Every structure is written in structure tokens, then in C-alpha cells.
Amino acid sequence: MAQKKSVIDDAFPGDVVGLYDSGTFKIGDTLTEGESMTYLGIPSFSPEIFRELINTDPMKSKQLEKGIQQLTDEGVAQLFVQPTLGNKKIVGTVGELQFEVIQYRLKNEYKASCEFRRINLHKACWITSTNKEQLATMIRRKSQYIAKDKDDNPVFLAQSAYILQATKGEYPDIEFHVTSEFNAVV
């Protein structure tokens, strides 16, 4: 009942175990004894709060990059990178406290300094379409609002509900998803 810890050789469904991990595993991973399993994973929902990640110590860029990648893989927050804006990094969370936690962990675990700049975003929507031409046109025309998620999927960063609705009307063949589980196979 979480009162004590012990080393075990076998675990069974429902057991909670801790594994040493050097960055191989992330939230939602499934371990099996070889059988192939495909199911819906833990979805990434569109964050509530967005901040631009600013590196305050350029000499520690590699540490910052490694740290933010690992922290977002853990599920602490979501990372969106805007390639057309010099790989600008935007971190999305569901609460303000998460930015403080990220900043503290980057400083103490990765020796990297950063700050978060407020940006005005309403929603992050993963975008897909069977109309590849329309999708490419939207990505080109709205490039300053397009980012990539950790899996390199395109994400539209809408500044307001109005802009999101207007963009949906302008590109009717594009689907706007509020979770990252839009292409999962069941």
C-alpha cells in the first residue's frame, strides 16, 4: 500500500513498479514479453497556458535542449517548435505552477537556465487532411502559427477562438484535433 518498497523479479497486471530509466521510456509506454499490442495511448490534450521558452545561458543550449525534451517526454508539459521562426520553442501546460517546476528542474537537474515569456494563444490544434494540397497551402500561408509537436506532427496555434473558427471556415478540408490521438489505430 505504498508504505514500503522492495526489489522484485516478477510483476503482474495491476502492480505498480518502478524501473530505472535512462530516457528510454515515456508516459504511456507499454512493456510486453514480445507480443505486439496496438491500442489508443494516453492522449495529449491541447494545453491551457502557453509560454515561449527563452534560453538565458546560451553556453548551456545542449543541456536546455536535452532537459526540455526529457521533461516534456515525461508528460510535465507539451513542447511545440516553430521551425519557420528559428525553432522558437513554445511550452504548453494546464497550470502556471508547471512552468516553475520546469524552470527549477532544468536549473537543478540539467544546469540550464531559462525563463518563460508570456504569449497569447487560445488553443493548439493538431491538423490533418486527406487534401494534401490544401494542408500544404494552409501550412505555407499560416506558417507563423504552425508548429511541430514531439512527433513532428503539424499543430496550428490559434490566438483566439475567432481566429480558430475563421481558419476552419477558410480551410474546410482540414481537420482540427484538440488531442494528439487523432491518428491512433485501435
N, C-alpha and C positions, 0 to 999 in steps of 0.2 A: 504494500500500500504506500509506496514511495517513502517509506521510513528508512529503508536501508538499500544498499547496493551490493551486488555480488557478481562475480565472474561466472558466466555460464557457457556451456558448449552447444546447447540446443535452445531454440526459441520456437514458439508455437503461435498460430494465429491469435491475435489479441494481446500478445505480450508486448511490452514496451521495452525496447533495448536501446542502448547507446553504443554507437560504433565510432571508432577512431576514423577520422576523415581528413584527408589532405587536400580536399577540394574536389573529390570525385563525385560525391553525392550532393543532391539538392532537394529541397522540399518537393514532395510528390513522387519521388523515385520509388520504384518497386523492385524488391530483391526476390529472385526465384532460384530454384535449383536447375534452371535450364529451360523450362517450358516458356514458350512465347505468350505474353499476355498483352492485349490491347484493350484499353478502356479509357473513358474520359478521365483526365487528370484533375488536379486542383486548378481551377481557372484563376487567371489573373484578371481582376476586375479593374475597370478604369479608376484611377486614384481620385481622391477628393481635392488634394492640395498639390501644387506643383512649384518647384523651385529650380533655378539654374544652379548647377554645381560649379563653383569657382575655385580653381586651384590657387592657393595663396603662397605656395612654395614650389615654383617651377623645377627646382632641383630634385623634388620628390614626385615627379609626374608618374613614373613607373609604379611607385608604391600606391599612389592615389588610384591609378587605373586598376591595379590588381585588387585593392581594397574595395572599391565601389562595385567591381564585378562580383567579387565573392559575397559581399553583403546583400546585393540585390538577388544573387542566386539563392541565398538563404531565405528570401522572402521578406526581408525587412522593409523593402521598398521596391519600386519598379524604376528601371533606367530606360530613358529614351534618348537616342543620339540623333542629332540633326546633321547629316553629312553635308548638306549644301550650305550650312552656316559654320563651317570649320569644325565639325564634330562637336558642336555645342551639346553639353550633357544636361538633361532635364531629369530630375528625380521626382517621382510621384509617390505620395503616401496617403494614408487615410487620416493621419493626425499630425499636429505640429511637433509633438514630442519625438516622433521618429527622426526628424531632422537633427535634433540634439543628440540622439543615440548614435546616429550615423557619424556625425561630426566627432563625437567622443571616441567611438571605436576606430575611426580612421586615424585619429591622432595617436591613440594608445596602442593599437594593435598593428598598425601599418606605418606609423611615424610619418603620416601625410597630413598636411594642414589644408583646410578648405573652409569656405563659407557658402552660404546659400542666399542667392538673390531672388527676391520675390518676382514672380511673373504672373500675369493674369491669364489663366487658362480655365475653361469651363469643363472640358472633357477630353479624354484621349479615346479615339475610336480606331480599332483595327479595321483596315479597309481591304475588301476583296471584290473581285468581279470576274465574270466569265467574258466580259467585254474588255479584253486586254488593251485595246486602243483607247477606250475611254479612261481606263485606270491610268495608263501612261500619260494621257493628256492632263488628268487631274493632278497627278504627282508633279508634272512639269510646271503647270500653272500655279499650283499652291505649294511650291517647294519650300517656302519659308515656314509652312505649317505642317510639313511632313517630317516624321522622324522614323527611326527603326527601333524595334524592341530588341530584347536579348537574343531572339531567334531570327533576327534580320527581317521581320515582317513589317510592312509599311503601316504607320499609325498617323492618323490625322489629328492634330492638336487644335481643337476648336476653342476660340477665345470666348465665345458666348453661345447660348442656346440658339439665338437668332442666326448666327453665322453657321452653326451646325445644320439647322433646318434649311437655310438658303443653299448651302453646299449640297445637301441631299437632293434638293429640287433641281439644281444645276447638273447633277450627275446621277440620273435615275437608275443607271445600270450598276452602280456601285453600292455594295452593302457595307453599312457602318455597324460594327460589332462593339459592344461595351465590355466584352470579355475576350480573353485570348483563346478561348476554346472553340472558336468558330470552325476550325478545320479538323477537329478530332474525329477519329474513327471509333465506332462502338463495336 
